[in-house]
Amino acid sequence: MCSGRLEVKSDQSWSSVCEDDFNLQNAEVVCRELSCGAPSVLQGALYGAVEPLVWSTEFQCEGNESALLDCDRTSSARSSCSAGKAVGLTCSDNIRLVGENSRCAGDLEVNMYTEWRPVGVDGDEWSSAAAACVQLGCGSAVSASQTEGSSSRPLWGISSSCVRTASVLKECVLMNDTTRTSLSLTVICSELLARPNISLSYSTDGVSQAEQQGFWVLIGSTFGIMCSVEPQYQGGSFQLMFTSSNTAQNYTLPAVNHSALFLFSAADHTHRGTYTCVYHNHVWSRDFSSVSQPRSLAVLAPLTELIIRVTVVLLAMMSSITAICCYYKPKLD
């Protein structure tokens, strides 16, 4: 919601905007209109090329407008942009969870007028926790509690009745709340663990990585599937899930230095299929897991074997042709 290529709707159609017709003041207005935090990245190349642009208006915002179309506008001489020059914008989050090793767990803080404060909730903690997890892309809330902080700090009050209907948590901040408290709302979301990575071991000959979505190995070679995750919590385990057209298997190893290597010897066609890493850990008295992207594995014959097979096939074809010719030649005479 707070990152992507900027498009403006006019006359029932959407158009991109040229970077050269857009500045930081314009970006501040856009982020505010989207109920996001301050702009952190303003770069079109991050979001790829676009078709020729038809938006021909240059925005001249002062930075305090509530919507982009409230800004003054002048006609632009441009009718198109070069590749990668359409406005791409990233606004910072206006909420965050702090104090833990995961961005999906910790004390809830909200940014209003460039000031981060913890949150105080007037009753229903779960509604605010659930809204925060969804807005942060962290799944659903699994825990919500008011906890005692180390010191008294000013807070932003949150109306829990508003949270049930608002699209973003920031809309429910009580601006006239000047309470000071040592309590803060601690939230734990379901997607606590980072997504694990899956890769192919390169420790032996006959192993190679192919396209982004898959790997290949040679028949008879030794290979390994590596599961790893960025450091967050100690311990845990990795489960390697294998599926093919006619079977499904699971392998489990403890996580050592946030990774595990599953070794396989003498690769054959039974190893051909799809592999997925699942990381498990017991944190905050709860069991959490996260799943990697699936990767396919192809098992190929060595080049020399392929050459021999092709040679045998060609020789067999030549022998058949020779036999046919010899069979029909006497009859032609």
TORKELUM-906956 format. One line per field, with one value per atom (N, C-alpha, C): residue number from 0; atom name; z, x, y. Coordinates in pm, whole numbers. Each point is the difference from the previous one (the first is absolute). Example, Ala and Ser with C-alpha at 12.3 -4.5 7.8 and 13.67 -1.06 7.14 Angstrom:
num: [0|0|0|1|1|1]
atome: [N|CA|C|N|CA|C]
w: [780|0|0|-72|6|73]
u: [1319|-89|90|-35|82|-77]
v: [-569|119|120|105|119|109]
END
This chain:
num: [0|0|0|1|1|1|2|2|2|3|3|3|4|4|4|5|5|5|6|6|6|7|7|7|8|8|8|9|9|9|10|10|10|11|11|11|12|12|12|13|13|13|14|14|14|15|15|15|16|16|16|17|17|17|18|18|18|19|19|19|20|20|20|21|21|21|22|22|22|23|23|23|24|24|24|25|25|25|26|26|26|27|27|27|28|28|28|29|29|29|30|30|30|31|31|31|32|32|32|33|33|33|34|34|34|35|35|35|36|36|36|37|37|37|38|38|38|39|39|39|40|40|40|41|41|41|42|42|42|43|43|43|44|44|44|45|45|45|46|46|46|47|47|47|48|48|48|49|49|49|50|50|50|51|51|51|52|52|52|53|53|53|54|54|54|55|55|55|56|56|56|57|57|57|58|58|58|59|59|59|60|60|60|61|61|61|62|62|62|63|63|63|64|64|64|65|65|65|66|66|66|67|67|67|68|68|68|69|69|69|70|70|70|71|71|71|72|72|72|73|73|73|74|74|74|75|75|75|76|76|76|77|77|77|78|78|78|79|79|79|80|80|80|81|81|81|82|82|82|83|83|83|84|84|84|85|85|85|86|86|86|87|87|87|88|88|88|89|89|89|90|90|90|91|91|91|92|92|92|93|93|93|94|94|94|95|95|95|96|96|96|97|97|97|98|98|98|99|99|99|100|100|100|101|101|101|102|102|102|103|103|103|104|104|104|105|105|105|106|106|106|107|107|107|108|108|108|109|109|109|110|110|110|111|111|111|112|112|112|113|113|113|114|114|114|115|115|115|116|116|116|117|117|117|118|118|118|119|119|119|120|120|120|121|121|121|122|122|122|123|123|123|124|124|124|125|125|125|126|126|126|127|127|127|128|128|128|129|129|129|130|130|130|131|131|131|132|132|132|133|133|133|134|134|134|135|135|135|136|136|136|137|137|137|138|138|138|139|139|139|140|140|140|141|141|141|142|142|142|143|143|143|144|144|144|145|145|145|146|146|146|147|147|147|148|148|148|149|149|149|150|150|150|151|151|151|152|152|152|153|153|153|154|154|154|155|155|155|156|156|156|157|157|157|158|158|158|159|159|159|160|160|160|161|161|161|162|162|162|163|163|163|164|164|164|165|165|165|166|166|166|167|167|167|168|168|168|169|169|169|170|170|170|171|171|171|172|172|172|173|173|173|174|174|174|175|175|175|176|176|176|177|177|177|178|178|178|179|179|179|180|180|180|181|181|181|182|182|182|183|183|183|184|184|184|185|185|185|186|186|186|187|187|187|188|188|188|189|189|189|190|190|190|191|191|191|192|192|192|193|193|193|194|194|194|195|195|195|196|196|196|197|197|197|198|198|198|199|199|199|200|200|200|201|201|201|202|202|202|203|203|203|204|204|204|205|205|205|206|206|206|207|207|207|208|208|208|209|209|209|210|210|210|211|211|211|212|212|212|213|213|213|214|214|214|215|215|215|216|216|216|217|217|217|218|218|218|219|219|219|220|220|220|221|221|221|222|222|222|223|223|223|224|224|224|225|225|225|226|226|226|227|227|227|228|228|228|229|229|229|230|230|230|231|231|231|232|232|232|233|233|233|234|234|234|235|235|235|236|236|236|237|237|237|238|238|238|239|239|239|240|240|240|241|241|241|242|242|242|243|243|243|244|244|244|245|245|245|246|246|246|247|247|247|248|248|248|249|249|249|250|250|250|251|251|251|252|252|252|253|253|253|254|254|254|255|255|255|256|256|256|257|257|257|258|258|258|259|259|259|260|260|260|261|261|261|262|262|262|263|263|263|264|264|264|265|265|265|266|266|266|267|267|267|268|268|268|269|269|269|270|270|270|271|271|271|272|272|272|273|273|273|274|274|274|275|275|275|276|276|276|277|277|277|278|278|278|279|279|279|280|280|280|281|281|281|282|282|282|283|283|283|284|284|284|285|285|285|286|286|286|287|287|287|288|288|288|289|289|289|290|290|290|291|291|291|292|292|292|293|293|293|294|294|294|295|295|295|296|296|296|297|297|297|298|298|298|299|299|299|300|300|300|301|301|301|302|302|302|303|303|303|304|304|304|305|305|305|306|306|306|307|307|307|308|308|308|309|309|309|310|310|310|311|311|311|312|312|312|313|313|313|314|314|314|315|315|315|316|316|316|317|317|317|318|318|318|319|319|319|320|320|320|321|321|321|322|322|322|323|323|323|324|324|324|325|325|325|326|326|326|327|327|327|328|328|328|329|329|329|330|330|330|331|331|331|332|332|332]
atome: [N|CA|C|N|CA|C|N|CA|C|N|CA|C|N|CA|C|N|CA|C|N|CA|C|N|CA|C|N|CA|C|N|CA|C|N|CA|C|N|CA|C|N|CA|C|N|CA|C|N|CA|C|N|CA|C|N|CA|C|N|CA|C|N|CA|C|N|CA|C|N|CA|C|N|CA|C|N|CA|C|N|CA|C|N|CA|C|N|CA|C|N|CA|C|N|CA|C|N|CA|C|N|CA|C|N|CA|C|N|CA|C|N|CA|C|N|CA|C|N|CA|C|N|CA|C|N|CA|C|N|CA|C|N|CA|C|N|CA|C|N|CA|C|N|CA|C|N|CA|C|N|CA|C|N|CA|C|N|CA|C|N|CA|C|N|CA|C|N|CA|C|N|CA|C|N|CA|C|N|CA|C|N|CA|C|N|CA|C|N|CA|C|N|CA|C|N|CA|C|N|CA|C|N|CA|C|N|CA|C|N|CA|C|N|CA|C|N|CA|C|N|CA|C|N|CA|C|N|CA|C|N|CA|C|N|CA|C|N|CA|C|N|CA|C|N|CA|C|N|CA|C|N|CA|C|N|CA|C|N|CA|C|N|CA|C|N|CA|C|N|CA|C|N|CA|C|N|CA|C|N|CA|C|N|CA|C|N|CA|C|N|CA|C|N|CA|C|N|CA|C|N|CA|C|N|CA|C|N|CA|C|N|CA|C|N|CA|C|N|CA|C|N|CA|C|N|CA|C|N|CA|C|N|CA|C|N|CA|C|N|CA|C|N|CA|C|N|CA|C|N|CA|C|N|CA|C|N|CA|C|N|CA|C|N|CA|C|N|CA|C|N|CA|C|N|CA|C|N|CA|C|N|CA|C|N|CA|C|N|CA|C|N|CA|C|N|CA|C|N|CA|C|N|CA|C|N|CA|C|N|CA|C|N|CA|C|N|CA|C|N|CA|C|N|CA|C|N|CA|C|N|CA|C|N|CA|C|N|CA|C|N|CA|C|N|CA|C|N|CA|C|N|CA|C|N|CA|C|N|CA|C|N|CA|C|N|CA|C|N|CA|C|N|CA|C|N|CA|C|N|CA|C|N|CA|C|N|CA|C|N|CA|C|N|CA|C|N|CA|C|N|CA|C|N|CA|C|N|CA|C|N|CA|C|N|CA|C|N|CA|C|N|CA|C|N|CA|C|N|CA|C|N|CA|C|N|CA|C|N|CA|C|N|CA|C|N|CA|C|N|CA|C|N|CA|C|N|CA|C|N|CA|C|N|CA|C|N|CA|C|N|CA|C|N|CA|C|N|CA|C|N|CA|C|N|CA|C|N|CA|C|N|CA|C|N|CA|C|N|CA|C|N|CA|C|N|CA|C|N|CA|C|N|CA|C|N|CA|C|N|CA|C|N|CA|C|N|CA|C|N|CA|C|N|CA|C|N|CA|C|N|CA|C|N|CA|C|N|CA|C|N|CA|C|N|CA|C|N|CA|C|N|CA|C|N|CA|C|N|CA|C|N|CA|C|N|CA|C|N|CA|C|N|CA|C|N|CA|C|N|CA|C|N|CA|C|N|CA|C|N|CA|C|N|CA|C|N|CA|C|N|CA|C|N|CA|C|N|CA|C|N|CA|C|N|CA|C|N|CA|C|N|CA|C|N|CA|C|N|CA|C|N|CA|C|N|CA|C|N|CA|C|N|CA|C|N|CA|C|N|CA|C|N|CA|C|N|CA|C|N|CA|C|N|CA|C|N|CA|C|N|CA|C|N|CA|C|N|CA|C|N|CA|C|N|CA|C|N|CA|C|N|CA|C|N|CA|C|N|CA|C|N|CA|C|N|CA|C|N|CA|C|N|CA|C|N|CA|C|N|CA|C|N|CA|C|N|CA|C|N|CA|C|N|CA|C|N|CA|C|N|CA|C|N|CA|C|N|CA|C|N|CA|C|N|CA|C|N|CA|C|N|CA|C|N|CA|C|N|CA|C|N|CA|C|N|CA|C|N|CA|C|N|CA|C|N|CA|C|N|CA|C|N|CA|C|N|CA|C|N|CA|C|N|CA|C|N|CA|C|N|CA|C|N|CA|C|N|CA|C|N|CA|C|N|CA|C|N|CA|C|N|CA|C|N|CA|C|N|CA|C|N|CA|C|N|CA|C|N|CA|C|N|CA|C|N|CA|C|N|CA|C|N|CA|C|N|CA|C|N|CA|C|N|CA|C|N|CA|C|N|CA|C|N|CA|C|N|CA|C|N|CA|C|N|CA|C|N|CA|C|N|CA|C|N|CA|C|N|CA|C|N|CA|C|N|CA|C|N|CA|C|N|CA|C|N|CA|C|N|CA|C|N|CA|C|N|CA|C|N|CA|C|N|CA|C|N|CA|C|N|CA|C|N|CA|C|N|CA|C|N|CA|C|N|CA|C|N|CA|C|N|CA|C|N|CA|C|N|CA|C|N|CA|C|N|CA|C|N|CA|C|N|CA|C|N|CA|C|N|CA|C|N|CA|C|N|CA|C|N|CA|C|N|CA|C|N|CA|C|N|CA|C|N|CA|C|N|CA|C|N|CA|C|N|CA|C|N|CA|C|N|CA|C|N|CA|C|N|CA|C|N|CA|C]
w: [0|0|0|61|14|-90|-107|-88|-139|-103|-136|-97|-124|-101|19|-4|20|-128|13|-111|47|-89|31|-91|59|-77|-51|-131|-60|-116|-3|-106|-12|116|7|-49|-14|-41|93|14|88|-84|46|-70|99|-44|81|-10|87|6|-20|-75|-25|124|26|112|-9|-120|-18|34|10|35|144|81|135|96|120|97|138|99|134|63|-25|57|-54|-128|-58|65|23|61|142|75|136|-1|-98|-9|-35|-92|-40|119|73|116|105|19|96|-46|-127|-54|15|-9|13|145|94|144|30|-72|23|68|32|62|-103|44|-87|-117|-116|-113|33|-36|27|-127|-110|-128|-109|-89|-116|-122|-63|-110|-90|-125|-91|-48|-13|-58|82|129|86|-41|-74|-29|-148|-77|-137|-99|-127|-109|-13|-62|-22|-144|-38|-133|-8|-120|-12|83|69|93|-72|57|-58|98|126|97|-35|-23|-51|94|132|99|101|34|102|131|108|130|68|69|73|143|77|138|92|106|104|109|4|96|113|16|110|-48|-129|-52|48|3|45|-114|-124|-116|-118|-86|-112|-95|-23|-92|59|130|60|-33|-52|-29|-128|-7|-125|-111|-122|-113|-120|-77|-126|-108|-122|-112|-17|-33|-23|-149|-43|-142|-36|100|-26|-28|-96|-28|22|31|27|84|59|79|-53|19|-35|101|-36|85|139|101|138|58|-70|47|47|10|62|151|70|144|72|75|91|142|90|132|110|103|119|121|69|123|119|102|119|74|74|82|109|32|111|129|-6|122|-3|117|8|132|3|123|35|122|37|125|19|122|-11|-117|-18|-124|-21|-113|-131|3|-120|-18|-126|-29|25|26|22|146|90|143|76|110|83|45|54|46|-119|-8|-111|18|-106|-2|-127|10|-113|-19|-127|-35|-40|78|-31|5|-109|-7|30|-60|9|140|87|136|25|36|34|148|30|139|14|120|25|0|-4|-14|127|39|109|-57|39|-57|106|-40|96|4|33|20|-86|-126|-85|-61|66|-49|-128|-13|-112|-133|-2|-126|-51|91|-40|-42|72|-34|-137|-25|-128|-115|20|-104|-28|104|-16|-79|32|-70|-149|-30|-140|-74|62|-66|-25|88|-15|-89|-47|-83|80|126|91|36|-79|28|99|90|101|138|93|136|78|72|85|147|29|139|4|101|21|150|53|144|30|107|50|98|-28|85|60|113|71|-65|-40|-58|105|-45|93|49|-72|42|-53|60|-43|-126|-103|-126|-47|-76|-60|-101|-15|-92|-95|-103|-85|42|32|33|-127|8|-113|40|-83|22|-56|86|-46|-81|28|-79|-143|-16|-134|-78|69|-66|-76|50|-62|-138|-31|-130|-84|59|-73|-92|-105|-94|49|74|57|145|80|143|31|-83|26|4|-70|-3|136|91|128|116|-29|106|61|133|72|24|-79|3|130|71|123|123|-21|112|43|119|48|119|17|112|-8|115|9|75|-49|60|-20|80|-20|-68|-37|-68|-151|-68|-145|-50|-119|-58|-71|49|-59|-89|-122|-101|-56|-20|-69|-116|-121|-120|-43|-79|-39|-88|-84|-89|67|118|81|-63|-57|-52|-143|-31|-137|-92|-127|-98|-23|8|-24|-147|-24|-136|-30|-126|-43|-114|9|-103|-18|-108|-32|40|64|42|-121|4|-110|41|99|57|-85|-98|-81|-148|-84|-144|-43|-115|-55|52|67|55|-54|-41|-54|31|13|19|-136|-27|-128|15|-40|3|144|16|133|74|-74|65|14|-45|9|-10|25|-7|-88|-35|-63|50|2|38|-101|-4|-90|70|-76|56|63|120|70|86|-9|78|140|91|136|4|64|8|136|31|127|-18|79|3|130|-12|116|36|125|53|98|-11|89|24|105|35|64|-16|61|153|70|146|70|74|83|140|4|127|-8|113|6|-11|-44|-2|-117|20|-105|-84|-100|-88|-140|-97|-139|-46|-69|-63|-151|-67|-146|-55|-75|-58|-147|-38|-139|-55|-119|-67|-146|-52|-142|-47|-122|-55|72|67|61|146|61|139|71|133|85|121|31|113|78|129|88|72|12|72|100|119|103|59|15|64|93|110|87|-70|32|-57|73|-75|54|-69|80|-57|-104|33|-80|-136|-11|-128|23|-105|3|-142|-15|-131|-10|-95|-24|-117|28|-100|-66|-130|-77|-86|-7|-79|-118|-104|-119|-53|-49|-51|-113|5|-110|-21|-85|-37|115|106|115|78|-23|67|-76|-116|-82|57|26|58|55|96|58|146|40|137|64|128|75|141|49|137|92|116|103|128|51|123|118|106|120|120|88|124|105|125|115|70|-18|52|71|106|74|44|37|46|-108|-126|-112|-111|-80|-115|-124|-69|-123|-113|-122|-116|-117|-93|-123|-114|-119|-115|-110|-62|-110|-131|-103|-134|-44|-71|-49|-114|-10|-108|-61|-132|-69|-25|-4|-27|-117|-99|-115|11|-38|1|-144|-44|-140|-15|-116|-30|-37|32|-40|-152|-48|-142|-77|57|-69|-16|102|-8|-107|-8|-101|-140|-17|-130|-38|97|-28|-40|73|-30|-141|-34|-133|-106|24|-96|-21|110|-11|-81|23|-73|-149|-32|-141|-68|70|-58|-25|97|-18|-120|-16|-116|-131|-2|-121|-32|102|-22|-57|51|-50|-145|-33|-137|-95|46|-82|-23|105|-12|-97|7|-90|-145|-20|-136|-56|83|-44|-29|73|-17|-132|-34|-120|-127|12|-118|-92|50|-91|-77|63|-67|-113|18|-105|-120|25|-108|-82]
u: [82|-82|86|119|84|122|-3|115|-45|55|-32|10|-43|1|-123|18|-109|-82|-133|-90|-112|-45|-103|-120|-119|-121|-59|-28|-62|-86|-126|-93|-12|-12|-22|118|116|118|117|91|116|124|81|124|115|118|120|47|93|51|151|54|144|76|116|83|36|25|44|-109|-126|-111|-46|86|-41|116|-32|105|-37|82|-20|-128|-35|-124|-122|4|-108|-8|120|4|-57|28|-53|-153|-57|-146|-58|64|-47|2|111|11|-105|-26|-102|-138|-28|-131|-25|107|-12|4|6|10|126|107|129|95|121|99|68|107|73|64|19|66|144|40|136|78|-69|65|-84|68|-67|84|-29|85|-82|-16|-85|61|132|64|-26|-32|-23|-123|-92|-127|-17|108|-2|-52|6|-43|-152|-53|-144|-25|-125|-39|13|3|5|-108|39|-91|-93|-118|-95|-31|49|-25|88|-63|74|-10|-10|-12|113|58|105|-60|20|-53|96|-58|79|-54|27|-49|91|-59|78|41|-67|34|-98|-93|-97|-140|-18|-131|-40|-130|-47|-13|-2|-12|78|50|83|-78|-125|-79|-42|32|-21|114|110|117|-22|73|-1|63|-48|50|24|100|27|20|-22|18|147|26|136|21|122|32|20|7|28|-128|8|-110|43|128|51|126|41|122|90|128|92|-15|50|-15|57|-75|46|-13|-69|-10|-141|-89|-129|19|-78|17|-26|100|-15|22|-90|1|-13|81|-12|-18|-111|-27|35|56|34|-127|8|-112|-26|-127|-31|-28|14|-6|118|39|108|-10|63|14|148|33|140|33|130|47|23|-28|20|86|35|86|-75|-130|-81|-80|-18|-83|-147|-33|-139|-29|79|-25|65|-64|56|-104|48|-89|-47|-130|-58|25|56|20|-61|-49|-61|73|19|66|-105|-7|-87|84|-4|74|149|54|142|41|-93|33|-53|92|-38|-36|-117|-41|-61|12|-73|-150|-76|-145|-70|-99|-89|-139|-63|-128|-107|-116|-109|-90|56|-83|40|-47|16|140|90|139|10|-86|10|-30|-96|-32|119|67|117|114|21|106|-25|-124|-34|20|-42|17|148|82|143|66|-33|60|-36|-125|-42|70|6|60|149|67|143|30|-105|21|55|-41|53|-102|-104|-99|-104|-38|-101|64|-72|51|-18|105|-9|10|41|10|-9|-71|-10|-13|87|-2|59|-49|58|111|121|113|64|64|63|133|16|126|101|120|107|-12|-72|-11|-130|-40|-123|27|-84|16|-135|-1|-125|-47|-131|-51|-102|-31|-114|-113|-114|-116|-65|-52|-68|-144|-95|-140|-28|-26|-21|-129|-100|-123|25|91|35|77|85|86|-81|-117|-81|-49|-3|-52|102|110|98|85|53|85|144|46|135|-6|94|-1|16|75|30|-126|-105|-125|-68|39|-69|77|107|76|-82|-4|-71|97|-14|97|-4|-112|-10|39|55|41|141|13|132|47|-58|35|145|64|133|-13|63|-16|127|16|111|-48|-129|-55|14|26|1|-63|-56|-66|103|16|93|-78|47|-71|92|-54|71|-88|58|-74|37|-87|19|124|33|116|124|28|111|135|13|129|22|122|35|-13|-25|-12|136|11|129|39|129|53|30|-8|33|100|107|104|61|75|63|146|48|140|92|113|96|128|-8|122|57|-78|52|-18|76|-15|-134|-45|-123|-124|15|-114|1|-114|-7|-136|-4|-125|-50|-127|-57|-75|-125|-78|-37|-59|-33|-94|-88|-100|44|120|37|148|36|138|7|124|19|128|1|118|17|119|28|-24|-46|-23|128|-13|114|78|-28|77|-57|84|-41|-40|-112|-45|-64|-17|-61|-98|-105|-96|23|31|28|-123|-43|-105|65|-31|59|-100|24|-88|84|-42|74|-5|108|3|-109|-84|-101|2|-24|-7|89|55|84|-85|66|-67|-95|-97|-96|45|-79|31|-50|56|-43|-62|-109|-66|11|53|10|-113|-88|-114|28|-18|22|-128|-38|-119|32|-56|12|-135|-4|-128|-58|86|-51|44|65|43|15|4|25|80|108|85|38|32|43|127|92|125|14|54|13|141|58|130|-5|75|6|72|-38|67|132|109|133|50|25|37|-104|-128|-114|-7|54|-9|6|-33|11|26|89|35|-50|-88|-54|77|77|87|-67|25|-53|114|11|106|-62|83|-40|-135|-6|-125|-55|-130|-68|-135|-81|-125|-102|24|-91|17|111|22|-62|-54|-59|-137|-17|-125|15|-83|-2|40|90|51|-40|-38|-40|57|57|50|-105|-17|-88|82|1|74|-97|34|-83|79|-68|64|-107|38|-89|43|-79|33|-122|23|-111|-103|50|-86|-98|34|-85|86|-64|68|-27|107|-11|71|-41|66|-9|93|0|49|-50|21|75|96|77|-79|54|-52|35|-89|34|102|83|99|-6|2|-3|141|17|130|-14|85|5|126|-10|113|33|120|39|111|2|108|127|119|125|10|80|11|51|98|55|-107|-82|-107|-101|-30|-94|56|131|63|-7|29|-5|-142|-99|-139|-39|38|-32|71|127|78|-65|-43|-64|-129|-76|-125|28|100|34|49|85|49|-114|-96|-114|-84|-17|-76|71|134|76|-7|7|-9|-135|-106|-134|-14|53|-7|76|120|81|-73|-62|-72|-117|-70|-114|46|110|54|43|65|45|-119|-108|-117|-71|-11|-73|86|132|86|-14|1|-16|-131|-105|-129|1|76|8|78|101|78|-86]
v: [-120|120|126|-2|119|-4|-79|-8|-42|64|-40|116|-25|105|88|130|94|15|-13|26|92|88|98|-25|4|-26|131|4|117|-46|46|-39|-151|-66|-145|-83|60|-76|33|-98|15|28|94|36|13|-39|19|145|35|137|-3|98|6|48|-61|43|149|47|139|100|-47|87|-23|-62|-41|26|54|29|-52|29|-53|53|126|55|-75|-32|-80|-138|-60|-133|3|105|11|2|69|7|-138|-70|-132|-96|-2|-90|34|128|41|-43|15|-38|-150|-79|-145|-46|95|-31|-79|31|-64|98|-47|86|89|64|94|-75|68|-66|-36|-121|-45|-29|-34|-26|64|74|60|-32|-115|-47|-91|42|-76|-130|-6|-118|-126|16|-116|-78|63|-63|-32|0|-47|101|-41|87|-1|106|11|40|-8|45|153|58|146|66|108|65|98|18|95|114|-12|106|121|113|117|119|-27|107|-10|112|4|51|-78|39|98|97|99|10|-105|-6|81|52|67|-99|-116|-104|-14|95|-8|-35|-27|-37|-140|-26|-130|-101|47|-90|59|-87|45|92|-32|81|134|22|132|96|-52|82|82|111|77|-85|23|-77|92|-37|70|-104|39|-92|-35|-126|-46|-19|28|-17|-147|-87|-141|-77|-90|-92|-144|-20|-133|12|-114|-4|-110|15|-108|-113|-118|-118|24|-42|13|138|93|137|36|-98|24|2|80|17|-132|-45|-112|51|-32|62|-105|13|-82|91|-18|76|-90|58|-78|-40|-111|-42|102|21|90|-76|-133|-81|-97|-47|-97|-75|-117|-79|-1|39|16|-80|-26|-65|-148|-59|-144|-24|-127|-36|-14|19|-10|128|41|117|-29|-126|-40|-30|55|-17|115|41|106|100|112|106|82|25|74|149|64|144|58|124|70|132|37|125|103|108|113|127|79|125|-23|-105|-40|-44|-27|-44|-141|-89|-137|-8|-58|-21|-139|-59|-125|26|-106|9|-44|76|-39|-26|-111|-41|8|52|17|-123|-114|-118|-118|-4|-117|-4|-72|-9|-82|-101|-92|67|92|69|79|72|78|-91|-110|-94|-63|-41|-62|98|126|101|26|4|24|-113|-125|-114|2|29|4|114|118|116|-21|-73|-25|-120|-68|-118|-116|-11|-102|-107|-15|-102|46|-89|30|11|60|16|-131|-42|-118|37|123|45|152|51|145|25|84|26|136|62|125|-37|44|-35|125|-17|109|35|127|44|40|32|36|143|86|139|58|110|65|81|-20|69|55|107|45|-103|-16|-101|60|-77|29|-92|58|-82|-53|-122|-63|-33|39|-33|-139|-97|-137|-14|81|-6|48|96|48|-106|-75|-97|-104|-33|-106|39|129|45|75|45|80|-87|61|-73|-9|101|-2|47|-48|28|148|71|140|86|-42|75|5|-88|-14|62|75|66|113|5|105|114|106|108|81|-2|79|-81|-118|-85|40|56|45|-83|-119|-86|-44|-11|-59|-131|-104|-131|-81|-102|-92|-128|-5|-116|15|-109|0|-129|7|-117|-87|-122|-95|-96|-17|-78|-108|-118|-107|-46|0|-39|-142|-59|-140|-21|98|-14|58|-52|50|-31|-118|-47|47|33|37|-121|26|-109|-63|-133|-65|1|-16|-10|-146|-37|-135|10|-79|6|-139|-15|-127|5|-106|-4|-16|71|-4|-73|-84|-59|-112|-51|-111|30|-73|15|-59|43|-55|67|114|71|142|48|135|60|132|70|49|-23|40|130|3|122|36|117|50|-94|-66|-84|-146|-36|-140|-26|-129|-45|-125|-39|-129|-64|-134|-78|-113|-55|-111|-133|-96|-134|-53|-55|-58|96|130|97|15|48|32|147|28|139|26|126|37|115|-1|109|77|128|84|84|-11|86|98|128|100|112|77|111|109|124|109|-11|38|-15|82|-67|64|-60|-130|-72|-124|-38|-118|-127|-109|-129|-14|-87|-30|-117|-32|-111|30|-75|13|-131|14|-114|17|-102|2|-87|62|-71|-28|-127|-42|-59|47|-55|-26|-109|-32|-51|-49|-44|-121|-78|-123|-20|101|-19|134|-5|117|-45|72|-36|124|-20|109|-40|96|-20|115|-28|103|-1|121|17|121|-3|119|114|122|117|23|7|28|126|103|131|45|-25|46|-67|-122|-70|-150|-75|-146|-48|-102|-53|-144|-25|-134|-61|-108|-60|-120|-14|-112|-55|-133|-63|-74|-16|-76|45|123|54|-86|-24|-71|66|-61|63|4|-75|6|130|72|128|116|-26|105|39|132|47|141|33|134|-5|91|6|133|-5|119|-8|110|7|62|-59|55|19|121|29|2|-76|-7|53|72|44|24|-22|21|128|105|132|57|76|62|-105|-120|-110|-45|22|-41|-60|-83|-61|84|38|78|-75|28|-60|97|-13|79|-88|28|-88|74|-68|58|-9|64|-22|-142|-69|-135|8|-101|-8|-139|-6|-129|-50|-130|-62|-96|18|-91|-86|-126|-92|-36|36|-16|-104|-62|-95|76|-55|66|12|95|27|-123|-70|-118|-107|-16|-100|39|129|47|-24|27|-22|-147|-90|-144|-42|53|-35|45|122|52|-82|-37|-80|-135|-63|-132|9|105|18|20|82|25|-127|-79|-124|-97|-4|-90|42|131|50|-34|16|-30|-149|-84|-144|-37|64|-29|41|119|48|-93|-44|-92|-131|-52|-127|13|112|21|7|73|13|-136|-80|-132|-91|17|-86|29|130|36|-1|2|8|-121|-126|-115|6|49|4|101|108|101|-51|-87|-57|-98]
END
